[in-house]
Structures are given as C-alpha cells and as structure tokens.
Amino acid sequence: MEQRTIKATINLSCDVIINDLIKSLAESECSSSLSDEETARKILFAFLNPKIESFNEEDDMLTGQWDTVCDFKGRLNNFIISHE
C-alpha cells in the first residue's frame, strides 16, 4: 500500500503560573518587555522545546501505538515547535 507524508499540526494550551519576578526574569532573558501572555508562552516553549527536539534526535523516543490503528515508531518525523 502506498504511504504518504502529510504535515500535521495541532494547537496545545496549558495554564502557566507566573508572578512579577518570573516575568521580570523572562524580560531580562529576552531583552524586551513582555505581556503576561507572552511570558507564559515563552515559559511553555522553554519547557517543551528540548522535549520535542529529542523526538527528532532519539529513535527510541517514539514508542507506543494508537489502539489497533498503528504503531508510532517510524510514523512520526520532523517535529517542529514554534511560539510565534
């Protein structure tokens, strides 16, 4: 059966707890003023980015299956995360 490569995207959201100190430190790190939403988005990105990137680097990271539909190994490639 012919296989096809399709670019899939999803949206991810979560609650990020910040305070004025964290916001100030994030602004210093980014060298710019940030809104609370931008600060939260950058924190989520900083948390997820190394984990997502490891999927591209380590072949054994993608294990498991979707019930009886398919195995994930070798089926998901080229992960990209963006916070913009």
Secondary structure by P-SEA (a helix, b strand, c coil): cbbbbbbbbbbbbbbbbbcaaaaaaaaaaacccccaaaaaaaaaaaacaaaaaaaacccccccccccccccccccccbbbbbcc
